[in-house]
Amino acid sequence: MGRVTDASKLPAAPEGVAHPRTIRSFVRRAGRTTTGQARAFTDIGPAVLLPYQAAPLDFHAAFGRDAPVILEIGFGMGEATAHIAGLMPEKNFLCCEVHEPGVGALLKRIGEQGLGNIRILQHDAVEALEHMLPEHSLAGVHIFFPDPWHKLRHNKRRLIQPPLVARLASRLAPGAYLHCATDWEPYAQQMLQVLAAEPQLVNTAADYAPKPHYRPLTKFENRGLKLGHGVWDLVFHKR
């Protein structure tokens, strides 16, 4: 997921809600859709964009075939998404992102690279997960570089928290995986603690995992590495 810069205020969470609706997989960001991205919405969008519906998604109807489904939450400008989908044509990728320029950028990549195994849901992934994805239906989940919400008072807005991880785990098929990555060490530490505490999941490493071969180094990540920043990958399997 690309960096979020709009730290707009969120309403107070209602009492007694385990995973309040104020925690979302996104924050609205400013940005301009280019002419090429707008054209991709027209040319590629009808075949790739899926409408949100409060009912289980028919994967076969959505992709036109039966194949393992990988959910990606927040794909930024779609660079890594297109790369991974190209490496794994035998898998289907259901990708959630609300940032319109990012959606347009991925649609453009899909057209340029001829990728037929990506579908995009331009909707909050937390809500889609709750209503559209049946239990045990996913072969994997990718969450790359979610907003770290650096300030302590904003940590509660982080995506990776116990109730969401439990829900993600329930949607994974036995043996399926959850792969998270972050370049913010305090968030990596929280991710490790939260994922390790989820009884449905088991770590594939002693703590942090080596970067899986399929996750590319993005331009953003390369800049950070040149500045001496670390990147932490966490890969857990469903028991």
C-alpha positions in Angstrom: 0.0 0.0 0.0 1.3 3.5 -0.8 1.9 6.0 1.9 -1.1 7.7 3.3 -0.7 11.4 3.9 -4.2 12.5 4.7 -4.6 11.9 8.5 -8.2 13.1 8.5 -10.2 12.8 11.7 -12.2 9.6 12.3 -15.4 9.4 14.3 -15.3 7.9 17.8 -15.6 4.1 18.0 -18.9 2.9 19.4 -18.6 1.0 22.7 -18.6 -2.8 22.7 -17.5 -3.2 19.0 -14.6 -5.6 18.7 -13.3 -4.2 15.5 -14.9 -0.8 15.2 -15.9 0.5 11.7 -13.6 3.4 12.3 -10.7 1.1 11.5 -10.6 0.8 7.7 -8.1 -0.5 5.2 -7.7 2.9 3.8 -7.7 6.7 4.3 -8.9 8.9 1.5 -5.9 10.5 -0.2 -5.6 13.4 -2.6 -4.4 12.6 -6.1 -5.1 13.3 -9.7 -6.1 10.6 -12.2 -4.1 10.9 -15.4 -5.5 10.7 -18.9 -4.1 7.3 -19.3 -5.6 6.0 -16.1 -9.0 7.5 -17.0 -8.8 5.7 -20.3 -8.0 2.5 -18.5 -11.2 2.8 -16.4 -13.1 3.0 -19.7 -11.3 0.4 -21.6 -10.2 -2.2 -18.9 -12.5 -1.3 -16.0 -15.7 -3.1 -17.2 -13.9 -6.5 -17.3 -11.9 -6.0 -14.1 -13.7 -3.9 -11.6 -16.1 -5.8 -9.3 -19.0 -4.1 -7.6 -19.2 -4.3 -3.8 -22.1 -6.4 -2.6 -23.1 -7.6 0.9 -23.2 -11.2 -0.3 -20.6 -13.9 -0.9 -18.6 -13.4 -4.1 -18.8 -16.0 -6.8 -15.2 -16.5 -7.6 -15.8 -18.5 -10.7 -18.2 -15.9 -12.2 -15.8 -13.1 -11.2 -12.7 -14.6 -12.8 -14.2 -16.9 -15.4 -12.3 -19.9 -14.0 -11.5 -21.8 -10.9 -8.1 -21.1 -9.4 -6.6 -20.3 -6.0 -7.5 -16.8 -4.9 -5.1 -14.4 -3.3 -6.5 -11.3 -1.6 -4.5 -8.1 -1.6 -5.4 -5.3 0.7 -4.2 -1.9 -0.4 -2.0 -2.1 -3.6 -1.0 1.6 -3.9 -0.2 2.2 -7.6 -0.2 -1.5 -8.4 3.4 -2.1 -9.3 3.9 -5.1 -7.0 0.5 -6.4 -7.7 1.1 -6.6 -11.5 4.5 -8.1 -11.0 3.2 -10.9 -8.7 0.2 -11.6 -10.9 2.5 -11.9 -13.9 4.7 -14.4 -12.0 1.7 -16.5 -10.9 -0.7 -16.8 -13.8 -2.1 -19.9 -12.3 -3.6 -17.9 -9.4 -6.4 -15.4 -9.2 -5.8 -12.0 -7.5 -8.6 -10.1 -5.8 -7.3 -6.7 -5.0 -8.8 -4.0 -2.8 -8.0 -0.3 -3.1 -10.1 2.8 -2.9 -7.5 5.4 -4.2 -8.7 6.2 -7.7 -5.4 7.1 -9.3 -4.0 3.8 -7.9 -6.9 1.8 -9.3 -6.4 3.6 -12.6 -2.7 2.8 -12.6 -3.2 -0.9 -12.0 -5.9 -1.0 -14.7 -3.4 0.6 -17.0 -0.8 -2.1 -16.1 -3.3 -4.8 -16.6 -4.0 -3.6 -20.2 -0.3 -3.1 -21.0 0.8 -6.5 -19.6 -2.2 -8.5 -20.7 -3.0 -9.7 -17.2 -6.2 -11.7 -17.0 -6.0 -13.0 -13.4 -6.6 -9.7 -11.5 -10.0 -8.3 -10.3 -10.3 -5.1 -8.4 -12.7 -4.2 -5.7 -12.7 -0.4 -5.2 -14.1 -0.7 -1.7 -13.0 -0.9 1.9 -11.4 -4.3 2.3 -12.5 -4.7 5.9 -16.2 -4.5 4.9 -15.6 -6.7 1.8 -13.9 -9.3 4.0 -16.8 -9.4 6.3 -19.5 -9.7 3.7 -18.1 -11.0 0.5 -15.5 -13.6 1.3 -16.6 -17.0 2.7 -14.6 -18.9 5.3 -11.7 -21.1 4.1 -12.0 -19.5 0.6 -8.6 -17.9 0.2 -5.2 -19.4 -0.7 -3.4 -16.3 0.6 -3.5 -12.7 1.7 -1.0 -9.9 0.9 -0.8 -6.7 3.0 2.3 -4.7 1.9 3.3 -1.5 3.6 0.0 -0.5 5.2 0.0 2.9 6.8 2.1 2.7 10.0 0.3 5.6 11.8 3.6 6.7 13.3 2.2 8.8 16.2 1.4 6.8 19.4 -2.1 8.3 19.6 -2.8 7.1 16.1 -1.6 3.5 16.6 -5.1 2.3 17.3 -5.9 3.1 13.6 -3.4 0.5 12.3 -4.9 -2.2 10.2 -3.1 -5.2 11.7 -5.0 -5.7 15.0 -6.3 -9.0 16.6 -10.0 -8.9 15.5 -9.1 -8.3 11.8 -6.3 -10.9 11.9 -8.7 -13.5 13.3 -11.2 -12.7 10.5 -8.5 -13.0 7.9 -7.4 -16.3 9.3 -10.9 -17.6 9.2 -11.1 -16.8 5.5 -7.8 -18.7 4.8 -8.0 -22.3 3.6 -5.9 -24.8 5.7 -2.3 -24.4 4.7 -2.9 -21.0 3.1 -0.7 -18.0 4.0 -0.8 -14.4 5.3 2.1 -12.2 4.1 2.6 -8.8 5.6 5.5 -6.4 5.0 6.4 -3.0 6.5 9.3 -0.6 6.6 8.4 0.8 10.0 10.1 -1.3 12.8 7.6 -0.5 15.6 4.8 -1.6 13.3 6.7 -4.8 12.4 7.0 -5.6 16.1 3.3 -5.1 16.6 2.5 -7.2 13.6 4.7 -10.0 14.9 3.0 -9.9 18.3 -0.5 -9.8 16.9 0.0 -12.5 14.3 1.9 -14.8 16.7 -1.0 -14.5 19.2 -3.6 -15.7 16.6 -4.2 -19.4 17.4 -5.3 -20.2 13.8 -1.8 -19.1 12.4 1.7 -20.4 12.7 4.9 -18.5 11.8 7.0 -19.8 9.0 10.1 -18.3 10.6 11.5 -17.8 14.1 10.3 -14.2 13.8 10.6 -12.2 10.6 10.8 -14.1 7.3 13.2 -13.7 4.4 11.6 -11.7 1.6 9.7 -14.1 -0.5 10.9 -14.3 -4.1 7.6 -13.0 -5.6 7.5 -9.7 -3.7 9.5 -7.2 -5.8 11.5 -4.3 -4.5 9.3 -1.2 -5.3 10.8 2.2 -6.1 9.6 3.4 -2.7 11.2 0.5 -1.0 14.5 0.9 -2.9 14.7 4.6 -1.9 14.2 3.5 1.7 16.9 0.8 1.6 19.4 3.3 0.1 18.7 5.6 3.1 19.4 2.7 5.5 15.8 1.9 6.3 14.9 -1.7 7.0 12.0 -3.8 5.6 10.4 -6.6 7.6 8.3 -9.5 6.0 6.1 -11.7 8.1 4.7 -14.9 6.6 2.2 -17.0 8.6 0.4 -20.2 7.5 -3.1 -21.3 8.5 -2.9 -24.4 10.7 
